[in-house]
Amino acid sequence: MAILRADELRGMSMEELREKLVELKRELLKERASKVVAGAPSNPGRMREIKRTIARILTIMNEKKRMASQ
């Protein structure tokens, strides 16, 4: 999965953001499992990118919630 930029994420609905979040969490789980089994990740920077994208999605979701409540 390609890493998503903030402007791409802001254009998505809340439901789409939730789906992407679940997908990324699954991918991170797979990467962690492969790290445990193999000892070293195949792509070390990939885990970091996934974590950052998850944080980006959560931040945008919180922004949208705040804007809706105002």
N, C-alpha and C positions, 0 to 999 in steps of 0.2 A: 504494500500500500504506500502510496506517495504521501509525503509529509504535507500537511495542509497549512496554508498561511492564514493569518488572522482575517484578512479581508475576504478570503474564500469562506471561512467559517461564519463570519458575520452575515453572509448572504443566505445561510441555511436556516431552516426552521428549527424549533426546539426538538422536535421529534427526530429530525435528521441528525442533529448534534448528539442526541442520546444514542442513536444507532452507531454513529462513528465512535463514540466513547466506548461502547461495548465491544466493538470490533477491535479497537486499539488495545483494550485491556486483555482481550484474548490473545492478541499477537504478542503482547509483552509477556504474558504467562508462558507462551510457547518458547520465546527467546530465553526466559529464565530457566525453563526446563532443559533446553538444549545446552545451556551453560553448565548446569549441574551434571548432566550426563557426559558431555564431551570434555568438560574441564575448562575450555576457553570458548567464548562465543565466536561464531563464524564471522560476524561483522560487529566488532565492539562498539562502534558509534551508533548502531541501530537502536540499541536499548535506550540510549540517551535521547535520541530523536523522538522515540515513541513516548517517553516520559514527558518531554517538553510539549509534545502535541497534546497529550492528555491534559496537562496543566493549562494549555492555551484554550482547549475546549471548555474546561471547567470555568475558567475566567470569563469567557464570552457568555456562557450560560448564566453566570451570576450577574453579569452586566444586563442581560436581557430581562432577568427577573426583576432587577432594581428598576429598570425603565418601565416595566409593566405596572409596578406598584405605585409609581409616582403619578 
